Amino acid sequence: MAGTSNESTTASGPPTTVYIYPGGRSRCTIVAIEQLARLVAALPLQHFLPLHSAFAQAKDRLGSYSLAARDLTQYARARRLTVAVRVIWPDGTEQAFILRSVFWRWYGIFDSRSGTATVRQVCGNSTTLLGDWHLFVGRRRFERLYSVLTPSKPTPKARSGASRKIAEQPPNTAKVFVPYAVGRWPRRKDEGAGEYVDRLLRHAPQKWSRHRIQNLLSELKADSSKNE
């Protein structure tokens, strides 16, 4: 973005920068997006969906636009949801960013009362989100939070105890078991890494090595970091 200067950060609001409009006749104080987001080359469409689509799906599951906005904001703050933005600046240039969790310290997602979602500042000294902002949500994390799968209808025949036991068994390979186990038995705040591995092994359907589970947990964490 051309024509910016005088960046600053205060405890009373988000970091700001002064944008000088082309020609230098006017200026405004805007949020310093570069300090609150990670610049990326592009947003692959297969990995993202528009915020308004994610918002509508969340509302369908919760039955409330206000609850959907509240939950999406809290998930973004907790890094359980990836939110990105394509910004078209006043000079016509465009950039794409992955919003960091710190962005949501000052901003939140709100219902615009027209069935779509918008982002606005919730605390701190007032600043401006300059340009035309188009927000997107990472598909993988969103679908973990709001499954898009429709539950299958139960069959008229009652399942036998044997078939029910098979259906309830967790995945039987370590690579599939670890993501399953992390979702079902998440790590506690006061739990050490070694203790967590031991607990997952107690739930494992087979006797895998600690080293194998530790490596798969590290790979899972690395994959999650790439999407933040």
FIDOVO-680525 format. One record per residue (C-alpha): z negated, x negated, y negated; residue number from 1. Coordinates in nm, 2 decimals. Last residue first. Layout:
% FIDOVO-680525
SITE,Z,X,Y,NUM
...
% end
This chain:
% FIDOVO-680525
SITE,-1.09,0.27,1.97,228
SITE,-0.83,0.30,2.24,227
SITE,-0.84,-0.07,2.35,226
SITE,-1.22,-0.05,2.37,225
SITE,-1.20,0.21,2.65,224
SITE,-0.98,-0.01,2.86,223
SITE,-1.22,-0.30,2.82,222
SITE,-1.52,-0.08,2.92,221
SITE,-1.33,0.03,3.24,220
SITE,-1.24,-0.33,3.32,219
SITE,-1.60,-0.44,3.28,218
SITE,-1.72,-0.15,3.50,217
SITE,-1.46,-0.25,3.76,216
SITE,-1.58,-0.61,3.76,215
SITE,-1.95,-0.51,3.80,214
SITE,-1.87,-0.28,4.09,213
SITE,-1.68,-0.55,4.28,212
SITE,-1.96,-0.81,4.21,211
SITE,-2.22,-0.57,4.34,210
SITE,-2.03,-0.55,4.66,209
SITE,-1.91,-0.22,4.81,208
SITE,-2.09,-0.05,5.09,207
SITE,-1.92,0.29,5.10,206
SITE,-1.99,0.65,4.97,205
SITE,-2.15,0.50,4.65,204
SITE,-2.45,0.68,4.51,203
SITE,-2.69,0.40,4.57,202
SITE,-2.43,0.16,4.45,201
SITE,-2.42,0.34,4.11,200
SITE,-2.80,0.29,4.08,199
SITE,-2.78,-0.08,4.16,198
SITE,-2.50,-0.13,3.90,197
SITE,-2.71,0.04,3.64,196
SITE,-3.01,-0.18,3.72,195
SITE,-2.79,-0.49,3.67,194
SITE,-2.66,-0.37,3.34,193
SITE,-3.01,-0.28,3.21,192
SITE,-3.12,0.08,3.16,191
SITE,-3.30,0.18,2.85,190
SITE,-3.01,0.38,2.70,189
SITE,-2.92,0.54,3.04,188
SITE,-2.58,0.47,3.19,187
SITE,-2.38,0.77,3.28,186
SITE,-2.41,0.93,3.63,185
SITE,-2.13,1.18,3.67,184
SITE,-1.88,1.02,3.42,183
SITE,-1.97,0.67,3.52,182
SITE,-1.95,0.76,3.89,181
SITE,-1.60,0.90,3.86,180
SITE,-1.48,0.60,3.66,179
SITE,-1.64,0.37,3.93,178
SITE,-1.52,0.57,4.24,177
SITE,-1.15,0.54,4.18,176
SITE,-1.14,0.16,4.18,175
SITE,-1.41,0.15,4.45,174
SITE,-1.21,0.37,4.69,173
SITE,-1.36,0.67,4.86,172
SITE,-1.36,0.92,4.57,171
SITE,-1.67,1.15,4.57,170
SITE,-1.74,1.40,4.85,169
SITE,-1.79,1.76,4.74,168
SITE,-1.46,1.88,4.89,167
SITE,-1.55,1.72,5.23,166
SITE,-1.89,1.89,5.24,165
SITE,-1.74,2.23,5.15,164
SITE,-1.49,2.19,5.44,163
SITE,-1.77,2.12,5.69,162
SITE,-2.00,2.40,5.56,161
SITE,-1.71,2.65,5.61,160
SITE,-1.54,2.79,5.31,159
SITE,-1.57,3.16,5.25,158
SITE,-1.24,3.34,5.28,157
SITE,-1.12,3.52,4.97,156
SITE,-1.01,3.19,4.81,155
SITE,-1.17,3.09,4.49,154
SITE,-0.94,3.08,4.19,153
SITE,-0.85,2.73,4.07,152
SITE,-1.00,2.61,3.75,151
SITE,-0.74,2.56,3.47,150
SITE,-0.70,2.20,3.38,149
SITE,-0.70,2.11,3.01,148
SITE,-1.05,1.95,3.04,147
SITE,-1.22,1.93,2.71,146
SITE,-1.43,1.61,2.69,145
SITE,-1.22,1.41,2.94,144
SITE,-0.90,1.56,2.79,143
SITE,-1.01,1.43,2.44,142
SITE,-1.07,1.08,2.57,141
SITE,-0.73,1.05,2.73,140
SITE,-0.53,1.24,2.46,139
SITE,-0.63,1.03,2.15,138
SITE,-0.65,1.26,1.85,137
SITE,-0.42,1.26,1.55,136
SITE,-0.45,1.31,1.18,135
SITE,-0.17,1.33,0.92,134
SITE,-0.29,1.22,0.57,133
SITE,-0.06,1.24,0.27,132
SITE,-0.17,1.00,0.00,131
SITE,-0.50,0.91,-0.15,130
SITE,-0.82,1.01,0.02,129
SITE,-1.03,1.03,-0.30,128
SITE,-1.39,0.93,-0.35,127
SITE,-1.71,1.11,-0.43,126
SITE,-2.03,0.91,-0.41,125
SITE,-2.20,0.95,-0.08,124
SITE,-2.20,1.24,0.17,123
SITE,-1.97,1.49,0.35,122
SITE,-1.62,1.38,0.26,121
SITE,-1.34,1.59,0.39,120
SITE,-1.12,1.60,0.70,119
SITE,-0.92,1.92,0.78,118
SITE,-0.87,2.13,1.09,117
SITE,-0.64,2.43,1.14,116
SITE,-0.70,2.80,1.21,115
SITE,-0.66,2.90,0.85,114
SITE,-1.02,2.87,0.75,113
SITE,-0.98,2.50,0.68,112
SITE,-1.23,2.43,0.96,111
SITE,-1.40,2.10,0.90,110
SITE,-1.39,1.74,1.04,109
SITE,-1.64,1.50,0.89,108
SITE,-1.66,1.21,0.65,107
SITE,-1.92,0.96,0.52,106
SITE,-2.07,0.81,0.84,105
SITE,-1.75,0.93,1.01,104
SITE,-1.56,0.63,0.88,103
SITE,-1.82,0.40,1.05,102
SITE,-1.69,0.52,1.39,101
SITE,-1.36,0.34,1.32,100
SITE,-1.04,0.53,1.24,99
SITE,-0.73,0.40,1.42,98
SITE,-0.47,0.35,1.15,97
SITE,-0.10,0.40,1.08,96
SITE,0.08,0.30,0.76,95
SITE,0.36,0.46,0.55,94
SITE,0.54,0.36,0.23,93
SITE,0.66,0.63,-0.01,92
SITE,0.50,0.50,-0.33,91
SITE,0.24,0.78,-0.31,90
SITE,0.13,0.66,0.04,89
SITE,0.22,0.83,0.36,88
SITE,-0.09,0.79,0.59,87
SITE,-0.07,0.82,0.96,86
SITE,-0.42,0.88,1.10,85
SITE,-0.60,0.81,1.42,84
SITE,-0.91,0.97,1.60,83
SITE,-1.04,0.84,1.93,82
SITE,-1.32,1.04,2.07,81
SITE,-1.64,0.93,2.25,80
SITE,-1.70,0.67,1.97,79
SITE,-2.03,0.84,1.89,78
SITE,-1.91,0.93,1.54,77
SITE,-1.58,1.07,1.68,76
SITE,-1.78,1.28,1.93,75
SITE,-2.00,1.41,1.65,74
SITE,-1.70,1.51,1.44,73
SITE,-1.52,1.68,1.73,72
SITE,-1.84,1.87,1.81,71
SITE,-1.89,2.00,1.46,70
SITE,-1.53,2.10,1.41,69
SITE,-1.52,2.29,1.74,68
SITE,-1.85,2.46,1.66,67
SITE,-1.72,2.58,1.33,66
SITE,-1.40,2.71,1.49,65
SITE,-1.59,2.91,1.75,64
SITE,-1.52,3.03,2.10,63
SITE,-1.62,2.70,2.26,62
SITE,-1.33,2.65,2.50,61
SITE,-1.06,2.81,2.28,60
SITE,-1.21,2.63,1.97,59
SITE,-1.17,2.29,2.15,58
SITE,-0.80,2.37,2.23,57
SITE,-0.74,2.48,1.87,56
SITE,-0.90,2.16,1.73,55
SITE,-0.70,1.94,1.97,54
SITE,-0.38,2.11,1.84,53
SITE,-0.48,2.08,1.48,52
SITE,-0.57,1.71,1.53,51
SITE,-0.21,1.64,1.65,50
SITE,-0.19,1.49,1.99,49
SITE,-0.20,1.12,2.09,48
SITE,-0.11,0.90,2.39,47
SITE,0.25,1.02,2.46,46
SITE,0.32,1.01,2.08,45
SITE,0.26,0.64,2.06,44
SITE,0.09,0.58,1.72,43
SITE,0.25,0.29,1.54,42
SITE,0.19,-0.07,1.42,41
SITE,-0.18,-0.04,1.40,40
SITE,-0.43,-0.10,1.12,39
SITE,-0.79,-0.06,1.22,38
SITE,-1.01,0.17,1.02,37
SITE,-1.30,0.19,0.78,36
SITE,-1.25,-0.14,0.58,35
SITE,-0.87,-0.09,0.55,34
SITE,-0.93,0.27,0.44,33
SITE,-1.08,0.16,0.11,32
SITE,-1.16,0.51,-0.02,31
SITE,-1.00,0.58,-0.35,30
SITE,-1.09,0.53,-0.72,29
SITE,-0.80,0.64,-0.94,28
SITE,-0.55,0.48,-1.18,27
SITE,-0.31,0.57,-1.45,26
SITE,-0.04,0.40,-1.67,25
SITE,0.03,0.10,-1.45,24
SITE,0.40,0.19,-1.39,23
SITE,0.35,0.28,-1.03,22
SITE,-0.01,0.41,-0.99,21
SITE,-0.30,0.18,-0.99,20
SITE,-0.53,0.24,-0.69,19
SITE,-0.89,0.12,-0.74,18
SITE,-1.08,0.04,-0.41,17
SITE,-1.37,0.20,-0.24,16
SITE,-1.62,0.13,0.04,15
SITE,-1.79,0.46,0.14,14
SITE,-2.09,0.59,-0.06,13
SITE,-2.44,0.53,-0.17,12
SITE,-2.50,0.20,0.01,11
SITE,-2.22,0.05,-0.19,10
SITE,-1.90,-0.14,-0.09,9
SITE,-1.64,-0.27,-0.34,8
SITE,-1.27,-0.34,-0.37,7
SITE,-1.13,-0.43,-0.71,6
SITE,-0.76,-0.40,-0.65,5
SITE,-0.47,-0.18,-0.53,4
SITE,-0.11,-0.17,-0.65,3
SITE,0.10,-0.15,-0.34,2
SITE,0.00,0.00,0.00,1
% end
